[in-house]
Amino acid sequence: MTTSRTRLAPATRRLVTEVYGCLDYEALGPVYCYEGGDEFWRAKRGPCGRLGSRVAAVLRRKLTRGGRSLYVGAGVAELPALIMETVELGRTVEPYNLRRAEVAALNHVCDVIPLTFHVADAASAKGQFDHLWMVSVLNDPERSPHLSPLSYGRGNPLTLDPLKFAKERRIVRALVARCMGKLAKPGLVTTTTEEVLWIAEWCHRYRVPYRVGKRYYPTALVGDPICFIQIGKGD
């Protein structure tokens, strides 16, 4: 399969285009928007493929063939990376997503890859992985409405509920601990710049060396830049 360092293989690009072209965006609208789902996907569908493919091409250089990847909260934006890992590197990928409607729409078009999304907590995944994808999950405003504003520097000290914030922080820390515990070392974490501190905290707590990459990559949906963290590998 012909590849370049900066682009996915032609067959992979065709498959990414095919999958995005077959998605049921009417069903996906309410998953991402309270209203205006059609306009949202008209604007985001192209960037999802383009920006996702750029990240996937970078990720390809950081992974080995035949490994295993755990994707936490994977959805439409993760398709290029998931397809690349499966098709070009022959890796096993396990994407988890708690949104049933999105999982149904994704599985309907991904059986040709083959690729199966799971409606379950990613912490329930079995075995070890050498790559953990955790992008725009830990600061999700829907699941952590009290923690998320602080993560983005928009917290209001007059309205912050410290008890609810502390509860959400415990939940996030527990998710990080359970997922990081499944990561083989050395391993790779793909996350956003806003979520690095959660990974770093876990590493400091368990005295695991880590190194955050210096390059950031834009995303299409949330807008948080993606970065890569090498885990368990010293300088």
Helices and strands as residue ranges (DSSP letters): H 10-22, H 25-32, H 37-62, E 68-72, G 76-78, H 79-88, E 92-96, H 100-110, G 122-124, E 129-134, H 148-151, H 162-180, E 183-192, H 196-205, E 210-212, E 226-231
